[in-house]
Amino acid sequence: MLMAALAGFGNLVVLEGLVTPGDAGKTAGDILASEGVFRFGIASLYGVVVLDVVIAWALLRVFSPVSRDISRLAAWFRLAYAGVFMVALSQLAGIPDLLNSDGYSAVFPAEQLQAQALQKFDTFNDIWFAGLILFGFHLLVIGYLAYKSGYVPRVLGVLLVIAGFGYAFDSFVTVFSDGSVFAISTVTFLGEFLLGLWLLIRGSRLSLGTDGHAV
C-alpha cells in the first residue's frame, strides 16, 4: 500500500504533472520551477524499487507452500523488473542537473539542452515499458499461485492474471505503435491493488508452518 502511494505521487504528480510530451521548452520550464518536487518524486520512485525487492521476498514466503519453484520464478521476475526500473529512473535523475549545469549551458544552446532532457524522459518510458513485460509475467505467475493456494480468494488469482496480461499487452503495443495509446493497465491493475489490500487485512491470520512459510 505504501508502494502504491509512492508510485502514485511519482507518476501522477511529478511525471504526468511536470512533463509535457512533445514540448521540450514547457517541460524544462515546469521542472525547473518545481525542481524540489521533481527530485522528491524521483526519490519516491527509487523507494518503489526498494519496496519491489521487499515484496518479492514477502510473496515468496506467502506462496512457497503452493510451489517453492514457481514462487521463486515469480520473485525473480519481480527482482528483474526492479532492476530494469532502476535503470530507467537513472535517466530521470540527471535531468535537473542537465538543465541547471553551467558547464552544459556554456557548450550547448538552451533549446538543445531542453530537447535532451525530454529525450531522457522518452528513454525512461522505453526502458520502463520493457520492464513492465517482466512485471506482467510476475503477476501472471502470482495469479496462478493465488488461484491454486486455497487460502487466497480465487477471484484475486483471476484478477491478478488479468492485470498481468494488461501490463504485458501495453508493453508490446508500445513497440508497434508510433503514437500514444490507451494503457489498459490503468483499468486491469485492480487485482494487484486488491491483493495488497487483502494481505493487509487478512495476512496477519496466515499461520507459519515449520519451514517459516505461510500456510
N, C-alpha and C positions, 0 to 999 in steps of 0.2 A: 504493500500500500504506500509505503514511503517512496518506493521507486516510481510509482505512478504519479505522485505529486512532483517529484523532481523532474521527471521526463515531461510532464505537462507544462511546468514552468519553462524548461529549456526550449521546448518546441513551440508552444503557443505564444508565450510572452516574448521570447528572445528571437528565435529563428524566423517565425512567421510574422512577428511584430516589427522587427527591425530590418529584415531582409526583403527587398523588393526585386523579384526575379526580372532580369532584363533591364533594370535601371541601376547602373553602377553608381552614378552620382548620388541618387537619393539614398541608396543603401549605405554608402560610405558616410554621408552626412548624418543619417539616423544612428549609425553605430557610434560615430564619434560624439554625437550629442548625448548618447546614453551608454558610454563606454563601460561604466561600472556595472550597469545592468547586464550588458552583453557578456562581460567577463564572469559575472556571477552565474549567468545562465550556462556558460560553458563549464564552469566548475560543477554545477548541478548535474550536468550530463556525465562528467567524469565520475561523480558519485553513483550514477546509474550503472556505470561499468563495474564499479566495486560491488554493488548490490547484485549484479548479474552473477558474479562469481559466488557470492554467498548463497544465492537462490539455487544455483546449480548444485551446490553441496547439499542444501536442505532438501531439495526434491529427490536427490539421490537417496537420502535416508528415508524419505517418505515412501518411495516406490520400490525400493530394493526387495521387499517381501514378494512383490509381484514377479519381478525378474531382475536379478542383480546385473546381468549383462546388458539388458535393454535399458535399464536405468542409467548405467554408465554411458551408454551411447547417447542418451538424452543429455546427460551432463556435459559430455564432450562437445556436442552441438552447441550448447549454451556457452561454454567457455570459448569455443572458436568464434562465435558471434561477438562475444565481449571483446576479443582481441581485434577483430575487424572494426568494431565500433570505435575503439580507442584510436586506431589508425585514422579513421575518418575524422574524429574530433581534433586530431593534430592539425588538420587543415584549417579549422576554425580558430584555434588558439592563437595562431600567428597573425590574424587579420588586424587587430588593433595596432600592433607594433609595425606592421607594414604601412598602415595609413599614417602613423604618427612619426615614423623614423625620419630624422633629418638627413641621414645618410642616403636613404632611398629617394627622398624628395629632391636631393641635390643632383641625382643622376637621371631619374625618370620624371616625366610630367605628371601632374596630379591625375589627369584622366587615365593614364596608363596604370597608375597605382590602384585607382578605383576599379578598373577593369580586372586587374589581377586579384583584388580582394573578392570580387564577385565570382571570378573563376574558381577561387578556393572554395566558395560555398557550393558551386556546381560539382566540384570534385568530391566534396564531403557527401553530397547526395548520391553520387555514383557509387562510392565505396560503401555507404550505409545501405543502399538498396541491395547491393551484392551480399552484404552481411545478413540482410533480412531473409534471404533464402535459407541460410543456416538456422536462423531463429524460427522460421516456419517449420522446418523439419524437426526442430526441437519440440515445438508444440504438437506436431503430429504424433511423435513418439510418446510424449507425456499424456496426450489424449487417449492413446491406446492403453497405456498403463492405468490411467484413471478408470477407463471403462472396464478393464479386467480386474481391478483391485478388489471390488466387493465392499470397500469401506469409503470410497468416494462416489457420490451420486453419478450414475451412468450418464445422465444428461450433461454433466460437466465434461465428461470424456468426449461426447459428441461435439459440444461447443468448442472444445479445445482443438479438435481435428479441423473443424470449420475455420477457426482462427488461423491455424497453421496453413491451410490452403489459401486463405486470404493474403497472408504475408508473402507466400511463395508466388502467388499469382501476380501481385503488384510488382514484385521484383522482376519477374520475367517480362511483364508488359512494358516496363520502362526501357528494356533493352530494344524492343521492336517499335516503340512509339517515338515520334520526333517532336512531340509536344506534351503539355500537361494532360494527365488523365485522372479520372476519379479513382481514388485509392479505396478499394473495397474493404481494406483492413480497418478503415475508420468505422466500419459497421460490424465486421466479423470479430473484432477484438474482445467481444463480450465474454467469451469463455475464459480468456486469460484473466480478466478482472474478477470474474466470479470465483475462479479457483483461489485467488488470493484472499478474497472475502471469506470463502468457506474455510480456508485454513486458519484465518484469523479468529473466526467464531467457533469452529468445531475442532480445530487442530489440537487444542490442548486436551481433548478427550481421547486422542490416539494414544495407545499404550505402547511401550517399548518392549520388544522381545529380548531374548537373552543375548542376541547379537547387537543390540542397541539400535535396531531399526524399528520403524513404526509398524504396528500391526493392528 
